Amino acid sequence: MNQKLSTLPALEKPTRVRYGVLGFVCSLSMITYLDRVCFGAAGPDIKKAMGVGDGDIALFTWAFALSYAIFEVPTGWLGDVFGPRKTLIRIVLWWSFFTVATGIVGYPAVVVFLGGMWAWWLMLLTRFLFGVGEAGAYPNITRALHNWFPFHERAFAQGAVWMSGRLMGGLTPFVWMLVTQSAVSWGGKSYGIGLGLPWYGAFYLFGALGIFWCLAFAFWFRNRPDEKATVNAAERELIEGGRKDIEAAHAGVPWKRLLTSGNLWALCLMYFCMGYGWYFNISLLPTFLQDQYGVQPDDPLGSLYKGGPLWMGAITCLIGGWLSDFLIRKTGSRRWGRRVLGLVGHTLCASCYFIAIFIPVQAAYVFFFALAISMAAFWNDLTMGSAWAICQDIGKRYAAIVAGCMNTIGNLGGATTMLVTKYVLSAQESNYAASLGKEVEQLSNAERIAAVLPGYHINFAIYGAVYLLAVVLWLLIDATKPVVPEEK
């Protein structure tokens, strides 16, 4: 009798509940990017409302990146211990609150009431706390996928998650335009299709989306397949496949083994390089295109240029994840199936940044500049599915903690680039002002735009060099070596 029962899973068709899980985490990835990228889209409005410059926008983004990095591992640990369900709900509610708070702090009456300097510090704190909230989203998504997907679908699922986020990030400038402009200009005509909300009102709207997501997620999602009644035995068998690493980590995390793993450090440092150049796309690119190339806020094509790196990256997030799984099946080598896309992607990504330096800063060339920056992201994101699948490959039951470590160092790369970017831009402003016999504060808006351009070119060169370092680090990453060897 027992023998007959054991064959039942093989006789029935597996349910597909795991794809419902994928749908939820993909939608969460989209909200994550909407809420973080909208700050870059709002950059010109925030500069005007608060009387700040490009360097200040970089510092506000630095505060987000720093806190996001600091709290990645703790919230990844919470997901491994208490499960992704409770942890993700806490994460989304927190960051949604501070998305709304960003709009409140920048509200004109609040800026006047607080005064410029106090408003500046409060915005810095708000963006820091927003980063605290968003930290851990992707490590806990990784943990959820680890619980719900079999090995041979992992990179595809991770690629789908990152594709969704990048796609929404790429569309955010366009969504921002529709939400904040009452009319859109196209072909010399004006179309009244926008909502016309003030920029701070858009933050209120975007914050509300996270709350609605939490309600639906809390009702439907469960941490593991055996907790969901609609999952049949065949799907549970497909997902689990005799694995012993699906349970929560609970206590006794081997921190020493994790933190002394050369394999994990190579992965983390590679991700530092990935985050270093990428943060320009969500912070200063919209301002750069508007100031240097004259892209207007109500221009639909311009909004696509501003989001180009993200929606181009969305394409390769999915393709890269699928290709990694395909290469492993085809070659039988997990090490090279994960590694080869990193070598190719980051070499070509670096090349695109070097090309961008030589594109003339004239309105007629905006397409070519946007294409170069977008293709840099296209090749960079070819590696995303592999990188996050490696977190599962080498992390196993500690997948969320390993993903948290990787994302921590990656976002420290983003925080570092914001500090370096501000330093380089400020130095160029000072040099330009000195050449005119002025103080920086005496420069006109047009003079400031001209002053920072060489600084941006210097930063593009640094981005390219850092991505070449990532190529070297990929040679040191081995997806077949878990950070904590499994017990036999």
Secondary structure by P-SEA (a helix, b strand, c coil): caaaaaacccccccccaaaaaaaaaaaaaaaaaaaaaccccaaaaaaaaacccaaaaaaaaaaaaaaaaaaaaaaaaaaaaccaaaaaaaaaaaaaaaaaaaaaaacaaaaaaacaaaaaaaaaaaaaaaaaaacaaaaaaaaaaaacccccaaaaaaaaaaaaaaaaaaaaaaaaaaacccccccccccccccccccaaaaaaaaaaaaaaaaaaaaacccccccccccccaaaaaaaacccccccccccccaaaaaaacaaaaaaaaaaaaaacccccccccaaaaaaaccccccccaaaaaaaaaaaaaaaaaaaaaaaaaaaaaaacccaaaaacaaaaaaaaaaaaaaaaaaaccccccaaaaaaaaaaaaaaaaacaaaaaaaaaaaccccaaaaaaaaaaaaaaaaaaaaaaaaaaaaaaaaaaaaaaaccccccccaaaaaaaaaaaaaaaaaaaaaaaaaaaaaaaacccccccccccc
